C-alpha cells in the first residue's frame, strides 16, 4: 500500500497556514524563499488582503495557495513522509508537477508571480463568474445543468458527494448566463459564487493562456520522478512534454478530480493526503481514506494514519 498527495485548485480569499508558519521553522524559511523569488512580502503571501485588480489578485492568490501546499509537503518530509504518487487540480496540478521534479520551485513561483502582468479584461466585456452545481451520479463525462446553454461551461468535475446522492461540479462562464440558469433550476442546484470574476477552465480564459504561453515555453521542464496524475484527462504524465502541455492547457480546459484519484488508486495509493484547504473536507467521496492537512494537529493525524494503515514509504523518493 502506498501514499498519494493531492493538491486542490482555486484561489481562496481567506488567510491559511498561519499556525503552520508559527509552528515550523521549515515553513518560515520556505516563505522567506518564496518572498525573495516573487517580490511579495511574507505578510502579503501569508495573510494580508489580496489586491483588488482581477489578474493581480489572482496572481498573489496562486502564490499564497501554492506556498502553503508546498509548506505542508516540506513539514511532512521533515518527518520522512513522502508520496509514491502525486497529482492535483488546476494550480494544484502545477504544484504537484513541481514536487514531482518536473520544474524547479523558483520557476514555478516566478511564473505565478509574472501572471500579475496579464492585461485586465476590457471594461465592456461581459462579466464572468463561477458556480457550484449538483447533478446526477453518472459514469464517464457528467451531464450538467445548463448543458448546451450559451455562455455556460463545465469547468470542473469533482465526482460523487460523500453520501453518493449527487455529483459535484463547477460551472463557469458569463455571469448573467450563470445567474439566469440558477434562477431556472430547482433551488440549490446551481449556486453562483460571489466575488469570483474569472471563468477558469473555459475558452473565456484564452487571453490569459496566450499571454502566459511564452513564459511557460521558457520553463525547462523535466520528466516527473514519480507517477504524476493529470487532471485534464485520465493519464499519468511521464515526460517533460506531457507536463508542459498540462501547463499550457490548464487555464482553458476543464479539470477532473475523478481522473486524479482514479489514477492514484490504479497506482496503488491507499491513503491520500490533501495539501491545504482547497479541497473541502467531508463533502466528496474518495476511493481511499484521505487526511486533510492545514494545521499542525493534522500533521500528527497524517503520521498516525499512515502508520496504522501500514503505508509503505520505503520506495518513496526524496523529492526536492
N, C-alpha and C positions, 0 to 999 in steps of 0.2 A: 504494500500500500504506500502511496506517495502523497506529497503535499503540493497543492497548487495555490498560486497567488492571483487574486482577482482585483483589478483596478477599475473603479467606476468612471463614468464620464460626467460631463456637466460642470458648470461653474457656480458654486454656491455664493451667496452674498454674506453669510454669517461667518465670523472667525472660527477656525477649527485648529486644534493642535496646540493650544496654549499649555495644557497640562503636560503633554509630552515634551514640549520645549523647555518647560521649567524643571522637568524631572531628569532628563537625559542630556549629558554633555555632548554625546554624539549628534543629537538633534540641534543643539545650539551651534556647534561647529558647522554643521551642514547648512543651516540658514545663513550663516555668515558667508559661506561659499556662494550660495545662490545670490545673495545680495551683491557680491563682487562681480558676478557674471552678468546680472540683469540691470544694475544701476538702481535698483529699488532698495530702500532701507529694510532692515529686518521687520520693523513695525509695519511697513506697507505690505510686506509679504504675509505677515502673521495675523494682524488684527485690525489695521486701520480701515476706514471706509474706502471702498473701491472708487475709482474715478467715475465721473458721470458720463463722459463721452463713450459711445457704444463700443467701439473697437478697442480703445484703451482700457475700458473696464473689463472687456473680455480677456484681453492680454494679461492684465495683472491677476485676474481671477484664475486663469490657467496656471500661471506661475505659483499662485497660492496652493491650488489643489495638488499640483504635481510635486511641490516641495514637501507637503505633508505626507503624501503617499510614499515617496522615497525615504522620508524620515522614519516612517513606520518600518519600512523594509530594513533600514540600517539598524534600528533598535533590535529587531528580530535577529539580524545577522550577528549582532554582538552576543546573542545567546546561542549562536550556532544553529539557528533555524533558517533553512534555505529551501526554495521551491524546486521541485522536479519539473514543473510545467508552469507557464505564466501566460496571462492574457488580460485584456481589458476592453473597455468601451470608449470610443472616441478619444478624448485626451488620455484616458487610461490605457488605450491601446498603444499610444506613443510612449507613455511612461513605461509600460511593460516591455516595449521594444528596447528601450534604453537599458533596463535592468537585465534583459536577455543578452546584452552585449552587442547590440546591433548599431548603436551610436553612442557617443560619449555624453556624459551628463552635461558638460558645458555646451555642446552643440544643441542638445535639446532645449536648454533654458535660454540660450541666445536666440534660438528660433522662436520660442514662445514670446520672449520679450520684444522681438522685432515685429511681431504681428500688430503691435500697437500703432504702427505706421500705416496700417491698412486704411485706405480712404473711407471716410464715413459715407453712407448711402445718401444720394440726393434727397433734399428735403421733400420733394414732391413724389418720391417713391411710395408705393403702398406700404403701410405698416406691416411688419412681420410679427409672428408670435409662435408660441408653443402651447400644446395642450396635452394633458394625460387622457388616455382613452381606455375604455374597457370593452372587450369583445368576447366572442365565444372561444372556448378552448379547442383548437384545431391542430392537426399535424401539418407540417410544412409551412409555407408562407401564409401568414394570417390575413384574414379579411378584416377590414377596419371600418368604423363609422366614417362616412364621408368618402368612401372609395369611389373614384371616378368623378368626384366633385372638384371643379376647377379651383386652384389655389390651396388645396389641402393635400398633404403628402404624408405617407407613413415614414416617419423618421427613425423609429426605434421599436424593436420587439424585445420585451423583457420576459416573455414566457408566461406560464400559468402562475396565478397567485398561490399563496401558501395553502389555502383551503381547496384549491383545484377547481373553483367555481367559475373563474374568469381568466382572460388573458390580458395582461397589462401592456399597453403600447404607448408610444409617444407620437403625436401628430405635430406637424409644423407646416408653416405656410403663411398666407396672408391673414393678418389678424381679424379682418372683417369676415372672411370666409369661415375661420375657426369659430368666431363668435356666433355667426348665423347657424352653423352646424350644432353647436352646443345648445342653442335655443330650440332646435328642431328635433332633437333626440330625447329619450327619457332622461330625467334629471340624474346627474352623476355619471352619465355615460361618457361625456366629453367635458373636461374641466380645463379651460384656458388658464395658464399660469401667469399671474400678474408680474409685470416687470421684465418679462422675457421678450426681447425685441429682435432676436436673431433666429431665423428659420434654419436651425442647424440640420445638417444631413439631408438637405434638399437641394434641388437645382438652383434655388434662390441664393445659395452661397457661392455661386460660380465666380463672382468678382473677387471674393476673398481667396478662393482656390487659385485663381490666375495670378493674384498679387503674390501669394506665398510660393508659387511653383518654382521660381528660380532660386529662392532661398533653400527650399528642400532639395533641389537638384545639386546644390553646392555642398550638401552634407555628405561626408564619407561614411556610408553605411557598410556594415559587415554582416556576415551570416550569423543568425542567432546561435547562441551557445547551448541553449536548452529549447525544448518544444515551445513555440510561441504561437498561440491560437489567435486566428483572425476574428474580428468582429464584423467583417464585411461579407463573409461567406464561410461555409463550413470548410476550413482549411488550416493546416499547420504551415506557418511561414518558415521556410527553410533557407532562403537565400537573401542576400542583401537587396537584390532586385525586388523580391516579394515585399520586403519591409518598406522600401522606397515607394512602391506602388500603393501600399496602405496609407502612407503619409500623404501622398498626392490626392487620393480619392476620399480621404476621411471626412472632409468638410461637406461634401456634396452627396455622399452615398449613405443609405440607411444602415443602421447598426443593429446587431442582434446579440443579446446576452446568451440566448439559447445556443448559438453557434459556438460561443466561447466555452460555456460549461459542458456542453455535449462533447466537444473536442477534448476537454480536460478529462472527462470521465473515460474516454477512449484511450487516453494516455496513462490511465491507471490512478488518477487522482481520487483519493478517498476522503480528503479533508481540504476545504478551501478556506484561505484566509483573505478577507476582504479588507483592502487597504484604505483607510479613511472612511468618511461618512457618505460618499456619493452614491452608493447602492443601499437603499433603505433597509433596515433590519426588520425581519419578521414578515415582510409583505410578499416575497417571492418564494417559489418552490425551486430548490436546487436538487440535483441528483446525488448529492453527498452533503455531509454536515458542513456548515460554514461558521466561522467566527469573525465577527466584525471588529476591527481594531481602530480605535480613535483616541483612546485614553490609556494611561499607564496600567490600569487594572485589567485592560483587555490583553495586554502582553502576557501577563501571568495566565490568563484563561487560555490563550493560544498555546502556550508551552505545555500546560496541563493536558489540554485536549489532545495535542499531538502525542504526548506520552501515553495517555490512556488508550488511544486508538492504535498504538504500535506503529506509528508512521515511520517508514524507513528513510532516514536522512543521509545514509552513508553514500548514496550516489549523487547527491545534490552538489553541483559545483559551487565554488565560492565566487559569487557574482560581484562585480565592481559596484 
